[in-house]
Amino acid sequence: MKKWNCNFELGNKLTEEQLDFFDKHGVIIFRNFINQEKVQLYLAELTRLEKEWLAEGKDKVNGIPLKFGKDMEGNKTIQRFCFTSLYSDPLHQLIEDERLQALTSFLAPYEGRVGENEKDGLVANNYLNTPNSSFTQMGWHTDSPRDLFLGQKIMPMLNVGIHLDTCLFDNGGLRVIPGTHKQNMIKLLFGKKYFIDNTDDSKEIGFDINAGDLTVHDGRTWHRVKQSPLMGEESRRRVMYIPIITGKFKPKDENSKTPFYHKLAKKVIN
């Protein structure tokens, strides 16, 4: 397991160096995408949404289940949000950032778009190690097979992570096996046991990620979230994920059904 040091900055247009790096590895990190004032603003918005949704008893948004856990005091928390930008003006404004649009160039020659009301929308994950937490890690997976569950062929996509907490390499966090975005279909579907396998891989890499950094990985890339060795507040890692997708436009609304892969994931993600 290795730590990579990447120090790219994201502007309104990707550079040739950034395009080449991503084409080779299927993952890239951009430093200081948002400042600390914006980090605190988005955290406040997630706290507001959590309070409102818990009070309402909301358990799904547009057919996508919320994931719940408990904090150190045993209080119920939301550990996985979805479609958050549809309920927050600041998060909606974030979606419209021109720099996010620039990332669609990673999908060329396909035409990409930010999926604000597709897939699971703007997802916010809150990883926390407590004796009662249900969301402390996520096993090896790619993002591509969900297309098969939806009855369509696998299409190129990006998963863009905006990190709201500093998570150094030794504290777990995002792990990726670079280059696997170019693997064949057999390895993509059967290379690892989806979500169940959490074991270290000799080829995986991780990063020192700071609050405000942005990561991008190709949806076909094997990745996981390694559990923190710490407990309580020191282990907290909050990340917002935005899908940049291709193919037919398929928006979701309050009448959308829960996709099968979410029912499957519920049984295997701990």
ZARODREN-508810 format. One record per residue (C-alpha): residue in one letter; x, y, z. Coordinates in steps of 0.2 Angstrom, whole numbers. Layout:
N
 residuo    xx    yy    zz
       a     X     Y     Z
...
//
This chain:
270
 residuo    xx    yy    zz
       m     0     0     0
       k     7    17    -5
       k     4    35    -2
       w     4    46   -17
       n     8    65   -17
       c    -2    74   -30
       n    -3    93   -30
       f   -14    98   -45
       e   -25   113   -45
       l   -42   114   -54
       g   -46   128   -65
       n   -60   131   -78
       k   -50   120   -90
       l   -40   104   -88
       t   -22   104   -93
       e   -14    91  -104
       e    -4    85   -89
       q   -20    83   -79
       l   -28    74   -94
       d   -13    62   -96
       f   -12    58   -78
       f   -30    54   -76
       d   -30    43   -92
       k   -15    33   -85
       h   -21    31   -67
       g   -40    33   -67
       v   -39    44   -52
       i   -33    62   -48
       i   -33    74   -33
       f   -35    93   -34
       r   -29   103   -19
       n   -39   117   -11
       f   -54   116   -22
       i   -65   125    -9
       n   -59   137     5
       q   -62   133    24
       e   -76   146    24
       k   -85   135    11
       v   -81   119    20
       q   -89   126    36
       l  -104   132    26
       y  -107   115    18
       l  -105   106    35
       a  -118   118    42
       e  -130   114    28
       l  -128    95    31
       t  -131    98    50
       r  -147   107    45
       l  -153    94    33
       e  -149    80    46
       k  -160    89    59
       e  -174    92    47
       w  -174    75    40
       l  -173    66    56
       a  -188    77    63
       e  -198    72    47
       g  -194    54    49
       k  -187    54    31
       d  -179    37    26
       k  -178    39     7
       v  -175    53    -5
       n  -181    50   -23
       g  -181    32   -20
       i  -164    31   -13
       p  -162    25     5
       l  -154    36    18
       k  -141    27    29
       f  -142    29    48
       g  -131    26    63
       k  -127    33    80
       d  -115    45    87
       m  -104    43   103
       e  -119    48   114
       g  -130    35   105
       n  -141    48    96
       k  -147    44    79
       t  -138    51    64
       i  -138    51    45
       q  -122    43    39
       r  -127    43    20
       f  -137    58    13
       c  -142    59    -6
       f  -149    72   -17
       t  -143    85    -5
       s  -141    99   -17
       l  -160    99   -21
       y  -163   104    -3
       s  -149   117    -1
       d  -146   133   -10
       p  -127   133    -6
       l  -125   115   -12
       h  -135   119   -28
       q  -123   133   -31
       l  -108   122   -28
       i  -115   110   -42
       e  -115   125   -54
       d   -96   128   -51
       e   -88   130   -68
       r   -73   120   -62
       l   -84   105   -60
       q   -90   107   -78
       a   -72   107   -83
       l   -70    89   -77
       t   -82    82   -90
       s   -66    83  -102
       f   -60    67   -93
       l   -74    58  -102
       a   -70    64  -119
       p   -76    59  -133
       y   -92    56  -123
       e  -102    71  -117
       g  -103    72   -98
       r  -115    81   -87
       v  -116    83   -68
       g  -130    72   -62
       e  -138    83   -49
       n  -155    74   -50
       e  -149    57   -57
       k  -141    42   -49
       d  -140    47   -31
       g  -137    65   -34
       l  -125    74   -23
       v  -121    61    -9
       a  -114    66     8
       n  -105    52    17
       n  -102    53    36
       y   -90    40    41
       l   -88    38    60
       n   -81    25    71
       t   -91    22    87
       p   -97     6    95
       n  -114     9    87
       s  -109    16    70
       s  -115     7    55
       f  -105    16    42
       t   -86    15    46
       q   -79     9    30
       m   -84     3    12
       g   -77   -12     4
       w   -69   -14   -13
       h   -81   -10   -27
       t   -82     0   -44
       d   -97    11   -48
       s  -101     3   -65
       p  -111   -12   -61
       r  -126    -1   -56
       d  -129     2   -74
       l  -132   -17   -77
       f  -144   -17   -62
       l  -154    -3   -71
       g  -155   -13   -87
       q  -142    -3   -97
       k  -124    -5  -103
       i  -110     1   -93
       m  -107    19   -98
       p   -92    30   -93
       m   -94    41   -77
       l   -84    50   -64
       n   -86    50   -46
       v   -80    67   -39
       g   -77    69   -20
       i   -77    85   -11
       h   -68    82     6
       l   -75    91    21
       d   -63    84    34
       t   -44    82    34
       c   -40    63    32
       l   -22    59    32
       f   -16    43    24
       d   -13    34    41
       n   -31    38    46
       g   -39    27    32
       g   -50    35    19
       l   -50    33     0
       r   -40    19    -7
       v   -39    16   -26
       i   -30     3   -37
       p   -23    14   -51
       g   -25     9   -69
       t   -40    -3   -66
       h   -52     9   -76
       k   -44     0   -91
       q   -47   -18   -85
       n   -58   -30   -95
       m   -76   -34   -91
       i   -72   -50   -81
       k   -60   -41   -70
       l   -72   -27   -67
       l   -87   -38   -62
       f   -77   -52   -53
       g   -60   -45   -48
       k   -65   -43   -30
       k   -80   -47   -19
       y   -90   -32   -20
       f   -92   -22    -4
       i   -87   -38     6
       d   -69   -38     3
       n   -60   -25    14
       t   -42   -32    14
       d   -27   -22     9
       d   -21   -24    -9
       s    -2   -22   -13
       k    -6   -11   -28
       e   -18     1   -19
       i   -14    19   -16
       g   -20    32    -4
       f   -18    51    -1
       d   -15    64    13
       i   -32    73    10
       n   -36    90    17
       a   -52    98    20
       g   -57   107     4
       d   -48    95    -8
       l   -57    87   -22
       t   -54    69   -29
       v   -60    61   -45
       h   -60    43   -50
       d   -66    34   -65
       g   -82    24   -61
       r   -73     8   -67
       t   -59    10   -55
       w   -58    -2   -40
       h   -59     8   -24
       r   -64     7    -6
       v   -64    18    10
       k   -52    10    23
       q   -58    11    41
       s   -50    23    53
       p   -39    16    67
       l   -46    30    78
       m   -62    31    87
       g   -75    45    90
       e   -73    62    83
       e   -55    60    77
       s   -61    46    65
       r   -74    57    57
       r   -73    59    38
       r   -86    68    29
       v   -86    68    10
       m   -98    74    -3
       y   -99    64   -20
       i  -105    71   -36
       p  -108    60   -51
       i  -103    66   -68
       i  -111    54   -80
       t  -114    51   -99
       g  -128    42  -108
       k  -147    45  -108
       f  -154    58   -96
       k  -163    48   -82
       p  -169    60   -68
       k  -177    54   -52
       d  -191    61   -42
       e  -201    57   -27
       n  -210    43   -36
       s  -194    34   -41
       k  -192    16   -36
       t  -177    10   -25
       p  -164     2   -36
       f  -160   -16   -33
       y  -142   -13   -30
       h  -146    -2   -14
       k  -156   -16    -7
       l  -141   -28   -10
       a  -128   -15    -3
       k  -138   -14    13
       k  -135   -32    17
       v  -116   -31    14
       i  -110   -14    19
       n  -105   -11    37
//
